[in-house]
């Protein structure tokens, strides 16, 4: 019998067990757990996310397409944004029954995203990028946003980034 330490030491061998799971792996495991627990909301959310990720992978590279972790996070963030927009619409229409269900789905999706940046971290990042790029006016906002989106790596919403840059550049 092979010791587990030997299995994980050989990263290219057939017994490699990664310690950090990808979003797709977590979705599969959570889907199994939701099926066993008969949790329909979590099951629907995981199915929808898995489907969206698979669709994006097919769009990117055909039937055998694969997404890396940052692309998968972008897909999850896109799905979250759709639900948040729907929630805003239902709240304006006064449909409390639908808003409760959507809030539950949003909470289930948010656990697949990396932890967000605090306001202080966001401000510090924006100020550092503005200084690095040498931006002085709103005309430079595009260059600042491009660098910020790369550095934030899905940990901050583009609206929040844009608003913070807008405050700094006038």
C-alpha positions as CSV (number, residue, x, y, z in Angstrom):
1,X,0.0,0.0,0.0
2,X,1.3,3.5,-0.9
3,X,1.5,6.1,1.7
4,X,-0.6,9.3,1.0
5,X,2.5,11.5,1.5
6,X,4.1,9.6,-1.4
7,X,1.0,10.1,-3.6
8,X,0.9,13.9,-3.1
9,X,4.6,14.3,-3.5
10,X,4.5,13.2,-7.1
11,X,2.5,16.0,-8.7
12,X,2.6,14.5,-12.2
13,X,1.6,11.0,-11.1
14,X,-1.8,9.4,-11.2
15,X,-2.4,9.8,-7.5
16,X,-2.1,13.6,-7.2
17,X,-4.7,15.0,-4.9
18,X,-4.8,18.8,-5.1
19,X,-5.4,20.5,-1.8
20,X,-7.3,23.5,-3.2
21,X,-10.4,22.7,-5.2
22,X,-11.5,24.6,-8.2
23,X,-15.0,26.1,-8.4
24,X,-16.1,23.4,-10.8
25,X,-15.1,20.7,-8.3
26,X,-16.7,22.5,-5.4
27,X,-19.9,22.9,-7.4
28,X,-20.0,19.1,-8.1
29,X,-19.5,18.3,-4.5
30,X,-22.1,20.8,-3.3
31,X,-24.5,19.4,-5.9
32,X,-24.1,15.9,-4.5
33,X,-24.5,17.2,-1.0
34,X,-27.7,19.2,-2.0
35,X,-29.1,16.1,-3.7
36,X,-28.6,14.0,-0.6
37,X,-30.0,16.7,1.7
38,X,-32.9,17.4,-0.8
39,X,-32.0,21.1,-0.7
40,X,-33.7,22.3,-3.9
41,X,-32.4,25.9,-3.8
42,X,-28.8,24.9,-3.5
43,X,-29.2,22.2,-6.0
44,X,-30.7,24.6,-8.6
45,X,-28.0,27.2,-7.9
46,X,-25.2,24.7,-8.3
47,X,-26.8,23.3,-11.5
48,X,-27.2,26.7,-13.0
49,X,-23.6,27.8,-12.1
50,X,-22.2,24.5,-13.5
51,X,-24.2,24.9,-16.7
52,X,-23.1,28.6,-17.1
53,X,-19.4,27.6,-16.6
54,X,-19.7,24.7,-19.1
55,X,-21.4,27.0,-21.6
56,X,-18.7,29.6,-21.3
57,X,-16.0,26.8,-21.7
58,X,-17.7,25.6,-24.9
59,X,-17.9,29.2,-26.2
60,X,-14.2,29.6,-25.5
61,X,-12.8,26.4,-26.8
62,X,-15.4,24.2,-28.4
63,X,-16.7,21.0,-26.9
64,X,-13.5,20.2,-25.0
65,X,-13.0,23.8,-23.8
66,X,-11.8,24.5,-20.3
67,X,-11.9,27.6,-18.2
68,X,-9.2,28.6,-15.7
69,X,-10.1,29.7,-12.3
70,X,-10.3,33.4,-13.0
71,X,-12.6,32.9,-16.0
72,X,-14.8,30.6,-13.9
73,X,-15.0,33.3,-11.2
74,X,-16.0,35.9,-13.9
75,X,-18.8,33.6,-15.0
76,X,-20.0,33.2,-11.4
77,X,-19.8,36.9,-10.9
78,X,-21.9,37.4,-14.1
79,X,-24.6,35.0,-12.9
80,X,-24.6,36.9,-9.5
81,X,-25.1,40.2,-11.3
82,X,-28.0,38.8,-13.2
83,X,-29.7,37.7,-10.0
84,X,-29.0,41.0,-8.3
85,X,-30.5,42.9,-11.2
86,X,-33.6,40.6,-11.0
87,X,-33.8,41.2,-7.3
88,X,-33.8,45.0,-7.8
89,X,-36.6,44.6,-10.4
90,X,-38.7,42.4,-8.0
91,X,-38.2,44.9,-5.1
92,X,-39.4,47.8,-7.3
93,X,-42.4,45.7,-8.3
94,X,-43.1,44.9,-4.6
95,X,-42.9,41.1,-5.1
96,X,-41.7,40.0,-1.6
97,X,-42.2,36.3,-2.4
98,X,-39.7,36.4,-5.3
99,X,-37.2,38.6,-3.5
100,X,-36.9,36.2,-0.6
101,X,-36.0,33.3,-3.0
102,X,-33.6,35.5,-4.9
103,X,-31.8,36.6,-1.7
104,X,-31.3,33.0,-0.8
105,X,-29.9,32.1,-4.2
106,X,-27.6,35.2,-4.1
107,X,-26.3,34.0,-0.7
108,X,-25.7,30.6,-2.2
109,X,-23.8,32.0,-5.2
110,X,-21.6,34.4,-3.1
111,X,-19.9,31.5,-1.3
112,X,-18.2,30.5,-4.6
113,X,-16.6,33.9,-5.0
114,X,-13.4,35.0,-3.4
115,X,-13.7,37.2,-0.4
116,X,-14.3,40.8,-1.3
117,X,-11.9,43.7,-0.7
118,X,-12.6,46.0,2.3
119,X,-13.2,49.7,1.6
120,X,-9.8,50.5,2.9
121,X,-8.1,47.9,0.7
122,X,-10.1,49.2,-2.3
123,X,-9.1,52.8,-1.6
124,X,-5.4,51.9,-1.2
125,X,-5.4,49.9,-4.4
126,X,-7.0,52.6,-6.4
127,X,-4.6,55.3,-5.1
128,X,-1.6,53.1,-5.8
129,X,-2.7,52.4,-9.4
130,X,-3.5,56.0,-10.0
131,X,-0.1,57.0,-8.8
132,X,1.6,54.2,-10.8
133,X,-0.3,55.0,-14.0
134,X,0.2,58.8,-13.5
135,X,-3.5,59.5,-14.0
136,X,-4.6,63.1,-13.4
137,X,-8.0,63.4,-15.0
138,X,-11.1,61.4,-16.0
139,X,-9.5,61.0,-19.5
140,X,-7.1,58.6,-17.9
141,X,-9.8,56.5,-16.3
142,X,-9.7,53.7,-18.9
143,X,-6.0,53.0,-18.3
144,X,-6.5,53.0,-14.5
145,X,-9.5,50.7,-14.8
146,X,-7.7,48.2,-16.9
147,X,-4.9,47.8,-14.4
148,X,-7.3,47.8,-11.5
149,X,-9.4,45.0,-13.0
150,X,-6.3,42.9,-13.3
151,X,-5.1,43.6,-9.8
152,X,-8.5,43.2,-8.1
153,X,-8.8,39.7,-9.8
154,X,-12.5,39.4,-9.1
155,X,-12.4,40.5,-5.5
156,X,-14.1,43.8,-6.2
157,X,-17.1,44.7,-8.3
158,X,-16.3,46.9,-11.4
159,X,-19.0,49.4,-10.3
160,X,-17.2,49.9,-7.0
161,X,-13.8,50.2,-8.7
162,X,-15.2,52.7,-11.2
163,X,-16.9,54.8,-8.4
164,X,-13.7,54.9,-6.4
165,X,-11.7,56.0,-9.4
166,X,-14.3,58.6,-10.3
167,X,-13.9,60.1,-6.8
168,X,-10.2,60.3,-7.2
169,X,-10.0,61.6,-10.7
170,X,-11.9,64.8,-11.4
